[in-house]
Amino acid sequence: MEPIMIRTEQTGPILTITLDNPPVNALGAAVRSSLAQAIAAASEDPGISAVIVTGNGKLFSAGADISEFGKPLADPQLPDVLATIEACPKPVIAAINGTALGGGLEVALACHYRVAVTSAKLGLPEVKLGILPGAGGTQRLPRLLGVEAALKMIVSGDPVSAAKALADGLVDKVVDNGDDLLAAAADFAHSPACPTGERKVAGDAAAADAFVGANPRLFKGFTAPLACVEAVKAAASLPLTQGMAVERRLFLKLVAGEQSKALRHAFFAERAAARIDDLPKNIVRREIRRVGIIGAGTMGGGIAMNFLSAGLPVTMVETSAEALERGAALIRRNYAATAAKGRITIDQVEAAMALLDPTLEFGALADCDLVIEAVYENMEVKKQVFGRLDAVARPGAILASNTSYLDVNEIAACTSRPEDVLGMHFFSPANVMKLVEVVRGAKTAPDVLATIMALGQKIGKVPVVAGVCYGFIGNRMLIPRQDNALALVMEGASPEQVDKVHTDFGMPMGPFQMTDLAGVDIGWHRDETRIDNLKDALCAQGRWGQKTKAGFYDYDENRKRSTSPVVAALIEEFRQREGITPRTISDEEIMVRTLYTMVNEGALILEEGIAQRSSDIDVVWLYGYGWPRWTGGPMFWGEREGFAKIVAGLEQYMKRMPEGFTISPLLRAPQAEPIA
Ligand code: 3HC
């Protein structure tokens, strides 16, 4: 028999319908049809005077079943189911037992009353999937909250707490204890059935336009947010049924669009990245109760904050008292800044700081279950540190390096326990960026890998497994991009032109802006008399990037960027030195040589087994480098662009590519299955 995925129970004249579709009570076809039937039957049944809708498990509902998108949607459609709920002549009360998102919240909005537990979060995250709430969310939410507050929720996609929902009138009552929820819902059983759709909307089109004007950041690049605004404007000016028709039209257009496909890909890619296909099932993870960090620099401090914020004690080791104090002070300053923005409380700052144990005693690491080395990026230094660590760390402790390029196997080999060693490559600023590349060494034990993947998720990161190679997934893909960017400048482009192609594409910054941010001097030989290339010349002049207020660009006191005449002259000097006559470079050539080459490198990475799956590469670039999410990541984008087109583009500029450049056979081979 088909699963019906809801449960119904009648207590006296009250019927309780429980959504029961684990793990998240998604509103797939079976749930929709059972819910509609149960409500229709209750409407007719003289023995029932009120209906409560609730969810089984931790969530009320995570909304529509995202995996159904892109296929023809089976009837009944969610808006029709919700119209049945709203039209029920008996009061229908949503008992929101946990988080209600998207279509889940729309179910609650169609109910006549809403009661929630304190822990529930309520949100309409559809915009993050490139769509808009398509089951009346854009019509009913403004009727409860007014135009501005509704737009804030719909366009940001961020959920609100039950307390805020109560204060704003989104829910009618909040209960602390989940056990009291159904009774609290039943208190509304004698109230009149009052459809949300019959309420008036506070606010008008001008309020919607004002919201757009005040929040430009929310609209950059994405198509869905403006459609949300159009739908909310319809809510403000039209009766429910007509507004619903506008919403439906916009929803169907968005759901079929490229951005939504890409954003849905990103959603599932992130979840897939957590899976390691070749690990034994039911693996027992090691327990991590205390974390050690070697190095209290910007990186070490940022890494420490992740654990402190998650309630895990951290031992932070440095070699000088001054560096240690500076590191601890920086952590406190970062927390204080977050508290000043109202994102955490002072008590939370103090609680996190109380878990930090800064020390000069390397031996203190003996207590730690995981030690992360975050020292200078130099193999000899790292080897020394791991040798020392091997001598003090307790048996079974996991030893991780935060190296961004170096060979984790070589590092592991200078310990007596290479099976306990792996890479944990955090991205700067490490307390903010969500990506962690978990670098699996040749000898890394399966339970070590599983432990670190789970721990990464626990501290709110998106961990992605990478194999050992120079630069792993993310930084390795930077290499052809940066090499070509420099070559293009030598051949006739300006840094501005190259960067603009990237920012127009949607990247937060271009290759040269990124070099200036990271430091032009990274990897520099530090010999001012040896000038082999343009970067050496910049470094020799002290143009080390934003930190020295000069790099490929000039920077003012506020880090505002401007074109540098000095750099322009240097470029010209280098061209003359190498006998290059500058030519006009097209944006298309920049695109091929700096973006197509990344897709190609990604394909090589996949072929070599450095990444488990193509979508993992997308996750790395989405979460580590700000690749525009609406394109789905480099591999998804590459596939949509067409591998044949990419190969043709690369072949066209083959002569100009840096030495050793090869085109991945994966891009040339006709794909039986999409690789992204
Ligand atoms: N549809 C289908 N599958 C879903 C889903 C959904 N709406 N939400 C979650 N899942 C799946 C996940 O893919 C995952 O599957 P897996 O175990 O096979 O990887 C599983 O449920 C558990 O999800 P998470 O790992 O994400 O669990 P968490 O506990 O970390 O997070 C959550 C739970 C906060 C609900 C998170 O899953 C989430 O944000 N889900 C998406 C919510 C959303 O975007 N809803 C809007 C849907 S669109 C819509 O409703 C349109 C409507 O307006 C018409």
Residues whose N, C-alpha, C, O or C-beta is under 5 A from the ligand:
A	BS01	3HC	P23 V24 A26 A62 G63 A64 D65 I66 S67 L101 G102 G103 P125 E126 L132 P133 G134 A135 R271
